[in-house]
Each structure stands twice: as C-alpha cells, then as structure tokens.
C-alpha cells in the first residue's frame, strides 16, 4: 500500500533514513527534516515520534502556530484530518503508517 504522508514527505525536503514494510501492511519510516513546510491530509493514520531535536517544529492550529516539539514527543495524525507543519530547525522522527483495518486487527488480537 502507498501511504500518502510517506509520499508527501518524499516530495519535500525530508530525507528518508530507512523504511520497513511489515507483513501486515503497516509501514515504518525514519526521517530527517529541516527548513520545510508540509501539509498532509491522508486516507490512513500516522503515528509520529520525535527522536531527536524538533524544538523548532510548529503545527498550524486555528489559533496560529503552536510549538510543542522535542525528543520523545508523540503525535497522532488521524485519517482524514489535515495537518500543516513548519519545520524551522533540525528534526529526526519516526512514522508508523496504518489503516483502520490494521487498528481493528490489533484490537481484535489484544482484546479477543
């Protein structure tokens, strides 16, 4: 499966450091970015974890730009939501891309 957020990042300044596709169809990707503005609206879910830097990462909100970045910060970008990010400094992060079906399967395996 091609994940929209992954493809959007590849077309921007982001540098792909590594990726793996799991048998289930879930994809993991390690990225580096700096001095970039990115808008994504995907048909899948993205879980994002900052692993280094990110102190100058801003998310566009209805009330302006919000800075909340830094190592070990976690963000969920749900399917269908639009997210705009202004990356003004170094940022290393990992994404996990998955679909509703992946989440259903995990839920069934854990709670059934």
N, C-alpha and C positions, 0 to 999 in steps of 0.2 A: 504494500500500500504506500502511496506517496502522501506524505504529510505536508499540508500547506505551510505551516510555520517553518518547518525544515527548509522547504524550497524558497520561502521568502528570505530567510537568513542567508542562504547561499547566494542570492542575488544582491545582497547588500555588502557592507564592509566586513561582516562576520567571517572569521576564519574557523573552519571545521577542523578540530584537532583529532577527532575519532568518532566512529559511529558503529553501532552493532544492532542488527535486527534479530530479535528473539523469535523462536519458532511460533509463538502465539501471534506474531504480527506487531507486537509492541516494538518501538524503536527507541534507542538511547543515543544521544549525541552530546559530545563535549565541544564547547565553543569558546572562542575569544573574540571580543569586540572592543572597539574604541572609536569615538567620534562618529556616531551614526544615529540616525532617527529611523525607527521601524514601526510600521503599523501592520498588525495581523488580525485577521478575522477568519477563523478556521472551522472546518467541519469535523474537528477532533478536539480532544482535551490535551493541554500541555501542562506538565508539572515542571517547574523551573527551580533549580537550586544554585545560588551563587556560591562558588567555591573559592574565589579569590577576588579581592578588590570590589568594585561595584559601588563605591562610595559616591560616585557622581553619576548614578543612574536614576532617571526621573520618569515617572509614569504620568501620563496626561489623565487628569480627573476632571469632573465637571467644575471644580473649584480652582483649576490651574494645575501646575506641575508639582508632583509630590515626590520628594526624595526619601527613600526608605531602604536603599541598597547597602549591602555589605556582606562579608563572608557569612555563610550559614543561613542566609535569608532564603525563604521558600515562598514561591508564588504559584498559584493555580490560575491558569487561563482556560476557562471552560469553553466548550464547543459553542460557537455562535456569538460569543462576546468579542467586541473589538477592543484591542489594546494598542496604545501608542506609547513608545518608549524613546527617550532622548538619552543616549549614552554619551556622556561628556568626559569620560576617563576610562582607564583600563577596567575590563570586566571579563572574568573567566566564569563560565557557568555550564551546567549540565541540564539537558532537557530529556524528559520522558514523554513520548507521544503515544496516545492510546485513544481508542474509540469507546462509545457506550457499550458495545458488545464485550470489549476487554474488561471493563469495570463490572459488568453483570457476571461474567465468568469468574472473576476473582471473588466477588461477593458470594456466589454460589459455593465455591470451593472452601471459603472460610466459614460460612455460616450454615451450610447444609450438612 
